Amino acid sequence: MSARTILFAVGALAALAACNSDSPAPTDTATDASGQPAFAKGDKRDKHVRIVSESDVTRQLEDTPPTDNWVLYSREANVGTARFIDGPGSPPQGEGSFEMFTSVPNDKFTLFNFDYHETPVADFTELGYQTWQTSAAVPVQLPSINLTIDTDGGAFTGAPGEFATLVFEPVYNVAQGPIVAGTWQEWDAIFGGQAIWWLTRDNSVLGPRGTTFTWDAFHAVFPNATVLGGIGPNQGSGGAALTASVDEFIVNVGRKHATIYDFELCDSGKHGKKDKCKDKKPKHGHDDE
């Protein structure tokens, strides 16, 4: 989907597409199965790898219309930082990652990709990422995955409850292991249908805002839900004094090969600059750009 298409398709929904939720400490009422292998759909060597760096991203204030396929949203009053870096450690893809530092509770960053606008949420067969926690005042916090959605699909009317943000956080996915600082950890946001999520809107079946439930339980209630805007990593309230990185953001919508988004410090050359990424070989798969 081109940036121009995005601007027309999502521009009228700017406040919704850019409005991601922060964690309100959800009530964990779901149960998640243990022993499910992460990304069981296949070996990561079968994926397509796409490098994303600063030149691929447009930085915008939250609640503004997306003007690019990749938008880094932030709050005007942010004290923290969001940047592409080398490391930390040995990232799962390439040499770098995307790091967010939220200094105070009001800080918020969201790195959104808009290529999946209007995709049925049920069509995602793989979704996940790897994280590295550098430091945190609250050790259980990590960046989340956010999907802004139209809960009933079809034409968006703005009816109450039609828009919501679907949020995956590792802290509630205890079956995938504890959060450990100073190491790369893989998180499967589907996990055989048992990954734990929560919604930013009340629902008569799933419960009040913040009540946790499984991926399968969400689809039982909202079988026609579609992406309304963007998907991607988010770090906000509840993550004060948190420095964490994200890499290997994996998305598949039923294709033979999933797409791995490899976050790198190098310049991808999107805007006519020298291509500094061309000699960086992904650790798995191949770069299909």
Secondary structure, 3 states (H helix, E strand, C coil): CCHHHHHHHHHHHHHHHCCCCCCCCCCCCCCCCCCCCCCCCCCHHHCEEEEECHHHCEEEECCCCCCCCEEEEECCCCCCEEEEEECCCCCCCCCEEEEEEECCCCCCEEEEECCCCCCEHHHCCEEEEEEEEEECCCCCCCCEEEEEEECCCCCCCCCCCCEEEEEECHHHCHHHCCCCCCCCEEEECCHHHCCEEEECCCECCCECCCCEEEHHHHHHHCCCCEEEEEEEEEECCCCCCEEEEEEEEEEECCCCCCEEEEECCCCCCCCCCCCCCCCCCCCCCEECC
